[in-house]
Amino acid sequence: MKTWRRAVMDVPEPDRLETALMWLEMMAGGGAHRVGAFQKELGLSPQVAQLVEALDTAAPRMLTKGQLYRVLYPNDDDVEMKIVDVLICRARTRLPRGAIITHWGQGYSMAAPLGVEVPGLPLPVLPEKHRVDWSAQDDAELLRMWGLGSSYAAMAEELDRSPRAIENRLQVLRGQGRVSGVIQRAAT
């Protein structure tokens, strides 16, 4: 079974970190990667692109001026709230007419998502997680490896399971009394 770790490790060394970060960002909703796409596709400044990305992500929900301000200035209260209105005006010059809706006295929303293509590496296709039952042969191999002093990680790799699954199965086998001698060895 292919894991995210294995997928990242399959990427050549010079590109591994950048690829892993891009995949994490894409899984978490895009963030800065989407802002860059809005800058490039629509010719927006970084601040305007950040504002448009927040509205596009929330579409068709409305975001208040305060929420948009916090997107732009998460740790800065020195900038006037009026900047949100200024950036909305700049965004409107680059977007189709009616793309940004004003909710008077409340905030702004997008009429519909813009559908800007966000370039990037395709996420690796991983199998859906599913529970794999332990066979008698799996148990025998696990007990053999445990008896040889193999680590959880080594057993997990060999049996194509997670270290947590190995630990849990050993607990079951201990409960059945099949590894009583091993308990003493593991405690030392």
C-alpha positions in Angstrom: 0.0 0.0 0.0 1.4 3.4 -1.0 1.6 6.0 1.7 2.1 9.8 1.5 5.6 9.3 2.9 6.4 6.8 0.1 5.0 9.1 -2.5 7.1 12.0 -1.4 10.2 9.8 -1.1 9.6 8.7 -4.7 10.3 12.3 -5.9 13.9 13.0 -6.8 15.9 14.5 -3.9 16.3 18.1 -5.2 12.5 18.5 -5.7 11.3 16.5 -2.7 10.8 19.2 -0.1 9.2 21.7 -2.6 6.9 18.9 -3.9 5.9 17.8 -0.4 5.1 21.4 0.7 3.1 22.0 -2.5 1.0 18.8 -1.9 0.4 19.8 1.7 -0.7 23.2 0.7 -3.0 21.8 -2.0 -4.5 19.4 0.4 -5.1 22.2 2.9 -7.0 24.3 0.4 -4.4 26.0 -1.8 -3.5 29.1 0.1 -0.4 30.8 -1.3 -0.3 28.6 -4.3 -3.8 29.8 -5.3 -2.8 33.5 -4.6 0.1 33.1 -7.1 -2.3 31.7 -9.7 -4.7 34.6 -9.2 -1.8 37.0 -9.6 -0.6 35.4 -12.8 -4.0 34.7 -14.5 -5.7 38.0 -13.6 -2.7 40.3 -13.4 -3.4 41.2 -9.8 -1.0 42.7 -7.2 -0.2 40.3 -4.3 -2.6 42.0 -1.9 -5.5 42.2 -4.3 -4.8 38.5 -5.3 -4.9 37.6 -1.6 -8.2 39.3 -1.1 -9.7 37.8 -4.3 -8.5 34.3 -3.3 -10.2 34.6 0.1 -13.5 35.7 -1.6 -13.2 33.0 -4.2 -12.6 30.3 -1.6 -15.6 31.5 0.4 -17.9 31.9 -2.7 -20.8 32.4 -2.6 -20.7 33.1 1.2 -20.1 36.7 2.3 -17.0 37.7 4.1 -17.1 40.8 6.4 -14.7 43.6 6.0 -13.1 42.5 9.3 -12.6 39.0 8.0 -11.0 40.3 4.8 -8.8 42.7 6.9 -7.5 39.8 8.9 -6.7 37.8 5.7 -4.6 40.7 4.6 -3.2 41.8 7.9 -3.3 39.0 10.4 -1.0 40.6 13.0 -1.2 44.3 12.2 -3.8 46.8 13.4 -1.9 49.9 12.2 -3.5 49.8 8.8 -6.9 51.5 8.3 -9.9 49.3 7.7 -10.6 51.4 4.6 -7.8 49.5 2.8 -10.3 46.7 2.2 -12.6 49.0 0.2 -9.6 50.3 -1.8 -8.4 46.8 -2.7 -12.0 45.8 -3.6 -12.1 48.7 -6.1 -8.7 47.6 -7.6 -10.0 44.0 -7.9 -13.1 45.1 -9.7 -11.0 46.7 -12.4 -9.5 43.3 -13.2 -12.5 41.0 -12.8 -15.6 40.5 -14.9 -18.4 43.0 -14.1 -20.6 41.9 -11.2 -18.0 39.3 -10.0 -17.8 41.0 -6.6 -21.1 41.7 -4.8 -21.3 44.4 -2.1 -23.4 43.6 0.9 -23.9 47.2 2.2 -22.8 47.6 5.8 -21.8 44.0 6.0 -19.1 42.9 3.6 -18.4 41.4 0.2 -18.9 38.1 -1.7 -18.1 36.6 -5.1 -21.1 36.0 -7.4 -19.6 32.6 -8.2 -16.1 31.1 -8.0 -13.8 32.4 -10.7 -12.5 29.0 -11.8 -8.9 30.1 -12.1 -6.7 27.1 -13.0 -4.2 26.5 -10.2 -1.2 24.8 -11.8 0.8 22.3 -9.8 1.8 18.8 -9.6 -1.0 16.2 -9.5 -1.4 14.7 -6.1 -0.3 11.1 -6.0 -3.1 8.5 -6.2 -3.2 6.6 -3.0 -5.4 3.6 -2.3 -8.3 4.3 0.0 -7.6 3.3 3.6 -9.1 0.0 4.4 -8.7 -2.5 7.2 -6.7 -5.5 6.3 -7.4 -8.5 8.5 -4.5 -10.4 10.0 -4.0 -13.9 8.6 -2.4 -16.8 10.5 0.6 -16.4 8.2 0.8 -12.7 9.0 0.8 -13.5 12.7 3.5 -16.1 12.3 5.7 -13.7 10.4 5.1 -11.0 13.0 6.0 -13.3 15.9 9.1 -14.5 14.0 10.3 -10.9 13.4 9.5 -9.9 17.0 11.5 -12.9 18.2 14.5 -11.8 16.2 14.3 -8.3 17.8 13.0 -6.3 14.8 11.8 -2.8 15.3 8.1 -1.8 14.8 9.2 0.2 11.8 11.0 -2.8 10.2 8.1 -5.1 10.8 5.6 -2.5 9.5 7.7 -2.1 6.3 8.0 -5.9 5.8 4.3 -6.6 6.5 3.1 -3.5 4.6 1.3 -2.2 7.8 1.7 0.9 9.9 3.9 0.7 13.0 0.7 1.5 15.0 -1.0 -1.6 13.4 2.0 -3.7 14.4 1.8 -2.4 18.0 -1.9 -3.1 18.2 -1.6 -6.6 16.8 1.2 -7.4 19.3 -1.1 -6.3 22.1 -3.8 -8.7 20.8 -1.3 -11.5 20.6 -0.1 -10.7 24.1 -3.7 -10.9 25.3 -4.0 -14.3 23.7 -0.9 -15.4 25.5 1.0 -16.1 22.3 3.9 -13.8 23.1 4.3 -14.1 26.9 8.1 -14.7 26.6 8.5 -11.6 24.5 7.1 -9.3 27.1 10.1 -9.8 29.4 12.5 -9.2 26.5 10.8 -6.0 25.5 10.8 -4.6 29.0 14.6 -4.8 29.3 
